[in-house]
Amino acid sequence: MQRMLIVDDEPVILDGLYAFFQKANFQDLEIIKAYSAFEAIEWLNSVKIDIVLSDICMPGMDGMELIEKIMDRWPRCKVLLLTGHNEFDYAHQAIRNPCVVDYLLKTEGMSHIRTAVERALVRISEENDFRYQNAWFRSKLPRALPQLQRQLLLDLIKRTERNDAASLQEELDAVQLPFRSVEPVIPVIIRVEDWNNYQSQADRSLIRYAVANVAEELLQDKAIVKAIDLDYQVIACLVQPLMEQSHFQVKMQEHWDQTLRFVYGTLESVQQSCADCLNLSVSIMVSEQAVEWMELHQAIAQLRISIYEGPGLGMEKLLRVNVQPELNDVPNLLNQQAVASLHLDQVRQQIAAGDREWIGSFQKWTEISKEGLQDPFFRMKVYTGAANTLIEVLHELGLYESALEEIALSRMLHFDIHTPWSELVVFYQSALEWIISKRSDTRMNDQSQILIAIHQYIKHHLEDDLSLTRIAQEVSLNPSYLSRWYKRITGKGISEYIHDRRIERSKELLLGSTCKMHEISAKVGFSDQHYFYRFFKKAIGCTPQEYRDQKS
C-alpha cells in the first residue's frame, strides 16, 4: 500500500483535492490530508509517506522548508508542489531537489494533477522493481540461496500432502535447486555419533556444515545432491541421478540402479573422510529405494529410527534401509520409543499450528505406545513425554493459566506408571481438543473485539481524522491488511462504513439539535460546509437544510 499526503492551508482546495483523489479509486493508495505544514510533519513523524502533494506558499512554513523535513524523514518520498502562481525562484529550487518530481500550477486542473500523481506512482513502482528484483537478486540472492534452499528442503521433508509436480518444480526453480519434481529422490541420513573435541555449539554448527559439504562433494560426481542439517546431530541428504545425454540410451530403471550403487559405495568414503579430515565419527542410513517427494517425511523418519535397530548404537553404522514398511511394524522396544517420540512431536507441531489433522498423529502415537507399555521404563518415558509436550504447547500458546482452571491440569501430578492407559489417553485427547477449541474461540473473540474497537473509534471520532492509517494504529494492525480483513469480515470497505456513520450522525444532529450547518459539518468531519452539502445531497437526495425542513 502507498500513502499520499495532501497539504494545503486553504480548506476548500484541500477538501476538493482530497475528495477528488478519494473518488479516483487508485488501487492501494491511501489519501491523507493536512491543513498546515505542521500537521503534515505530525503525519511524517508517525507513518511512512510515499507521495506528498503540497502547496508551496503556507503560513509558518513554506513548501521548500517542508521538503527538507520530508527528505530528513523519508528520502524516497516523491513530492509534487502546487502553487497558484508561476514563481520562477521556487520552481528553480524545486527542480534541483531530487525528491521533487513535479511542479504544478493549481490552474492547470485536476486531470493534470492526477496525471502527475500517476507518474509518481509509476516511478515508485519502477524503483521498487529495480531495488527488490533486479538489484536485490544480483547482489543478495547468491548469499541468501543456501538458507532459502535449506528452508524449502526442510519444508518438503515435513510435508505430508500431495503437491502437483508443476507447483513443486516452481518452488525448486525459485531457489535454484536442480532437482526434478517429476522424479523420486533417494534420502540419506548422516548422524554424528561422537563429537570428540567439538564441544561448543559454534564448533558443532561449523562441523555439521563441513559434513554436508563432504557428502555433497563426494556424491556430486554422479548425482544431484543437497545436504542440510535437520538438528544438532543429524544431516539429511537428498539425491537424484544426473540427467546426462547418454542416459537417454539407458533404461530408466538401470539408470536409477546405477545411481543407487554409486551412492551406496560412496557413503563409505563419506564416513572415512569425516573420520580422517574432521576427526568425527558418523553413522549413515540410506534408503534402499527412491521415494516420492510426498513420502519423504515417512522415509526420513524411518531412516532416523533405523539407528536403534540391532546392536552397535553409538558406533559407525552404515545401513541400507527398506523404508517401505509402516513405522509401527518394527517390534524393537528402542524403535518403538523413537517412533512414539516422533509421532508425539508431530502432534505438538500440529497443535501449535492449529492443524485439525493432529488427531491422526495422536492416534498413531497411542497405537505405537500401547505396544510397549508392558515395560515399566517404556511406560514411564511415554507418560513423561506426553506431560512435557502438553505443558510446552500450553506455554507456547499462552494458555497455561487457563488450562490450570478449565481442564484440571493438576491431574497430571497424580499420573504414574500404574495409571490406566485408557485414562491417560482420554485426558490428553480432551486437553488437546480443548486447546484447539480455545484457539478457535480466542481467534473469533479477537476478531469481534477488533471490529468493536474499530466501530467505537469511528463513532467517537467522526470529527477527527479517520484515515485508514489512523484506524489501523488504534488496533495495531497493518493498514493494508486491515482494509482487506475488514472487507472480508463485513462485506464492505471501512470507507463505506465511515460514510454511513457520517450520514447517520448528520441526520441525528439535523433533527435532534439546534446546531447550525457549519457546526454539524464540523462534527461529522467536514471543515468545508459546502463539501458537506454536496456529500449529504449525493447520499440522501436533498440538502441538509431541506432534510431538516422535511422531517421537522
N, C-alpha and C positions, 0 to 999 in steps of 0.2 A: 504494500500500500504506500502511495505517495501522499505528501501533505503540502497544501499550498496555503500560505498566509497572505491575506489581503490587508493592506494597511492604508488608511486614509482618514484624515481628521474631519472630513465632511460626511456626516451620516447618510445623506441622501445618495451620494456617489458610492459610498462603501456598501450600503444595503443593496443598491442596484447591482453592483458587481457581484456581491455575494449571491443574490437571488439568480442572477444570470448563470453563474457557474454551477449553482445547485441544480438548476434545470438542465444544464448541458449534459449531465449524466456521464461525466468522464469515469471510466471504469477504474475502481480502486484509487480514486483521488478524493481525499477529504479536504473540504474547504473550511478555513478558519478565518475569522475577521478580527481586526484590532483597530480601535478608534484613535489610537495615538502610537507614536513610536515607542513610548514607554510600556504600553500594553503589549506591543509586539515583542519587546525584549522579555517580558514575562513569559510569553509563549516560547521564545527562543531558548529560554533558560529551562523550560520544563519538558519539551519534546523536540525530536529531530524535525526540522523543516527542510523540505526539498526545493520548494519554489516560493519566492517572495514577490508579490505584485504590490509595489509600494508607490505612493505619491512622493514626489521629491520635496515639495515645499510644505512643511508641517511645523507648527509652533513647538519650541523647546528642543527639537532635534530634527534636522532635515534628513532627507533620504540618503545623502552621502555619508553622514555620520552613522546612520543606521546600517549602511553597507559594511562599515568597519566592524560593527557589533556582530553582524551576521557572519562575516569572514572569521572572526575570532572564535565563534562557536561552531559553525557548520561550514567548513571550507568548500565543500562540494555543492552547496546550495546555489541555485540559479536565481538571479534577481532580474526582474522586469521593472523598469522605472516608468512611472506615469507622471505626466506634467500637463498643465493647462496651457503652457507657453513653450515656444520653441527657444529654449535657453541654451545657447551655444556652450557656455562655460560648463554647465552641468553635464551636457552631452559629452563634451570632450573628456571630462574627468571620468565619467561613467564608462566610456568605451575603453579606457585604459585599465579598468579594473577587471580581472579575469572572471569574477563571478557574475558580472553584469552581462546578460545575453541579449538584451534588447532595451531600446529607449523609445517609449511610445507617447504620442500626444493623445490626450483624452478625447480630442475632437475627431480622432481617426475612426471611432466607432467600435462597438462591441465585437464585431466579426474580426476586426484586425487584432484586437486584444486576445481573442480566443485563439487565433492562428499563432500568435506569439507564445501562448501557453502550450499549445500542441507541439511547437518546435522545441520548447524547453523540455517537455516530457520525452520527446524522441531523443533528444541529446542525453538525457539521464539514462534512458534505456540503452543507448549505444555505449555509453561509458560503462554501465554495469555489465553489458555483454562482453565488452573487451576485458574489463577487470576480472570478472568472475569466470569467464570461459576461456578466452584466448590467453591472456597473460597468466592467469592462475594455472591453467593446465600446463603451460610451457614451463613455468618456474617451480610450481608447488607439487604438481601431481607425481612426478618421479619420486620425490621424497615421501609422499603420502601413500604411494601404491602398496608397499609391503603391509602397512597397517590395514588398508582397505581390503586387500586380498585376504588377510588373516580374518578380518571380521566377517567377510562373506563366507569363507570356508567354515568358520565356527557356526555360523547360522545354518549352513547347509547340513552340517553334521547333526544339528539339533532338530531339523525339520522332520516331521512325520507325514505331512500332507503331500499329495502329488502335485508337482508343478509341470506345466506343459513345457516341452523342450525349447520352444522359441523364447519364452519368457526367461527360462533359466539361462539360455545362451546369451541373451541380452545382458543379464547380470554378470556373467563371466566376462563377456567382452568389455563391459564398462570399466572393470578394474584390470583389464589386460591379462586375465588368466587364460592360458592356451588350451584348457580342457574343452572337450566336445560334449555337449549336453545330451546328445542322442545315444551316446555310448556309456556303458558302465565304467566303474573305477575299481581299482584294487586298493583296499585300505590296509595300512600298516601302522602298528603301534610300537613306539620305542619308549621303554620305561627305564629311568635311571634307578639302578639298584644300590649303588654306593657312591656317595658324593666325594669320598676321600677328603681332600683338603679344602674343598669348596664349601665353606660354612656360611658365608654371608649371603643374603638374598640377592645382592647386586651381582656377586660372583656367579650364583646359580642361574640368574637370568641370562647372563652372557654365555654360560656354558650350554644352556638349552638352545640358544641361538646358534652356537657353534655346532651342536649335534645336528640341528636341522640343516645347516649348511653342508655338513659332511654327507648326510643322506642324499641331499639334492645333487651334490657334486658327483657322487658315485653312480647315481641312478639315471642321471640325465643323458648319459651316452646313448641309451637305447629306449628312453621313455620320457614322457611328460611327467614331471613330479613337482609337488609342492608340499613342504613340511611346515607345520605350525605347532606351537606348544598348546596343549589343552589345559594343563595345570602345572603346578610346581614340579611335577615328577614325570609327566607323560608328554610325548611329542607324537603327533599323528602325521602320517604321510599319505597322500592320495596319488595314485599312479595310473596313467593311461599309456598305451603304445604310441610311439611316434608315428605319424602318418606320412611315410615316405613313398615316393613314386613306385619303388619296387614292390611295395606291399600290395599294390592293386593286383599283382600277379599271384599273390599268395592268398589262399583261402582265409577268411576272417578268423575262423577258429584256430587255424595254425598260427596265425599272427598273434593271437592272444596267448596261445600256449608258449610261443617263443618268449613273449614278454614276461609271463609268469616265471618261466625258468630263469630268465635273466635276473628278475627281482629276487627270487629265492637265493640264487648264487651270490648276488651282490651284497645281500644283507649281512652275510658273514664278514665281508670286508668292512661294512659299516661298523660292526662291533669291534673289529680289530683296530680300525682307525681311531675309534673313541678311546680304546684302551691305550694305544701307542701314543697318540698325539695329545689327548686330553686327560689321560690318566683317569678314565671314567669307566665304570662297569655298567653296562646296559643290557636289558633283555629286549628281544624283538619278537613280536607276534604279527604274522602276516596271514591274510585270508587266502584260502585255497582256491577261491573263485572270485571273479569280478562281481560287483553288486551294483544294482541300480542306485541312482542318486537318492531316491526316497528311502532306500533301505540302509543308508549309511549310518543312521542313528543306531539301528539294531546291530549292525555289523561291528561298529566301533565298541559298543557295549560288550558284545560277545568276546571281542579281542581283549578288552581290558580284564574281563572275568577269567579268561583262559590262563592267566598267570598263576591263578590259585589251583589249577588242576595238576595233580601229581606232585611228586616231591621236587625239591630244589628251589623253593621260594627264596628269593634273595640272591640266587645265583644267576649267571648269564645265560638265560634261556633263549633258545631260538626255535620258535614254534610255528608250524603251519596249521592253521585252524580252519575247520569246517564251520562256517558261520551260518549255515542253513538251519540247524535245529533251533527250536524255541529256547529262550533263555532258561526256562524253568524245567527243561528236560534233564539237566545235569544234576545227579544226586549228591555230589560232593558238598559237605557242610560249609566249607570256606567259600565255595562257589555260591551257595545259597545266600550266605551273608552278604556277599558282594552284590548279587542280583537284587536282593531286598533293599540294600542301601541305594542302588541306582534308581529303583522304582520310587523309593521314598523321596529321593532328591528331585525326581521329575514331578512328583506330587507337589512338593514345596514350590518349585518354579511355576507350575501351572496355577496354583492358588494365588501366589504373589502377583501373577499377571492377570488374574481374573478369568482364567480359561476354564469354562464349564466342562471341558473334557477331562478334568482331573480325576473324575470318578473311575475312568478306565485304568489309569495308572494306580489308583488306590486299590482297586480290586486285584490287580496283578501283585501288588505288594502284599496284600492279605493272603493270597494263594501261595506265593513262594515262601512267605514267613511261616505259615501254618505247618509246612512240611518239616521244619527243623525245630519245632517247639519242644520236642521231647528232650532236647539237650538244654539243661538249665542255663548255661552260659550263652547259648544262641538266643534263648528266650529273653535273657536279661539285656542283651545287645539290641534286640528288636524293640523291646519296651522302652529302653532309654532313648533309642534313635527316634521313635515316634514322639516322645515327650519333647525332646530337643527341637525337632522340626516344628512342632506346633508353637512352641514358645518363640522361636526365631521368626516365624511368619507373623505372629501377633505383634511382636515388637516392630518388625519391618513395616507393617501396615498401620501402626499406631492404635491397635485395638486391644492391647493387653489389659488396660484398666477396665474396659467394658467387659471383657471376657471373664475377669475375676468375679464379676457380679452376675452376668447373664448366663454363663454356661458352667457354673460351678467348677472353675478351673482347678480349685484346690483338691478335687477328687484325685488328680494325678499323684498327689503326695502319698496316697494310700495304695497306689498300684505297686505290686511286686510280682515276683515270678509265680506266685500262687493265684493271682487274679485270673479268672477265666478269660480265655482268648476272645470269646464272643462278646463279653462285656467291654473289653478294651476296644474292639473293632467298632462297636456301636457308639462308644464315647467319642472316638476320634473322627468317625464319619460325621457324627452330629456336629462336632466342633468345626470341622472344615465346611460343612454346609452352612453353619451359622456365619462363618467368615464371608463366604460368597454372598449370602443374603445381606449381611451387614454392609458389604462394599456396594452392593446394588442400591440398598436403601440410602446409604450415605451419598452416592452419586446423584440419585434423584433429589434428595433433600438439598444437596449443594446447588443443583440447578434451580430448584424452586427459590432458594434463598437469594441467589444471584439475580434471578428475574424480579423478585420482590424489591431488592435493593435498587435495581435499575429504575423500576417504575416509581419507587418512592423518591429517588433523586430527581427524576424528571418532574414529578408532580410538584415538588417543593422548590424547584429552580427554573421554572418556566421563564422568569425574567432574566435569568443569567445565561452564561454560555452553556449550550447543550451540544457541543461538538462531540463527535464520536470519541475523540481522544480524551476529552474531559470525563465522559461517562466511563470509558474503559479504565481510567485511573481510579475511579471510585470503587471498582470491583476487581482491580488488579489483574486485568486481562489484556492481551494483545488486542489493539483496536481492530485490526483486520479480522482476527479470529472472532472477536465479539460480534462483529457485523454478520459474519457467516453463521455463527452459532445462534444468534437471536432470530434470524430469519428461519433457520431450520426448526427451532423450537416453537415459534409463534406463528410462522407462516407469513409474516410481514416484516418489513425493514424497520429499524429504530426510527428513522426519519418519519416514516408513516405514523408511528405511534406518537411521536412528538407533535406532529401535525394535528392528529386527532385530539390530543390533550389540550393544545392551544385553542382549538376551536371550542372544545367543551368548556374550558375556563373562560373564554371570551363570552360565551353565552351566559354563564353564571354571573359574570360581572355586569353584563349589559342589563340583565333582568333583576338581579338581586342587589344592586348597589346604585349609588348615585354618582359613581366615578365618571369623569369626563373622558372623552375618547382618547386623548393623548395619555391619560393615566392608565386606561385599560390597555392601550397599545404597549406601554412600557411594562405593565405587569405580565404580559404574555410574551415578552421577549422581542419587541419591535421598537427600536429607537426612532424609527421614521413612521409617523402616523399615517402618511399616505400609502406606504408599503403595507401597513396593517390593513388598511381599507381594501386594497387590491387582493390581499391574501384572503380576507374574510369573504369578499364577494365571490371570488373564484370557488370557494368551498361551499358556501351556503346559497349563493344566487342573488344576494342582496347586500347592501352596505350594512355596517354595524348599526348605524342610526336607524335605517329602515327596519332592521330586525327588532330593535328596541321598541320602535313605534308600533309595529305589527303585533307584538306579543304583550304590550302593556295593557 
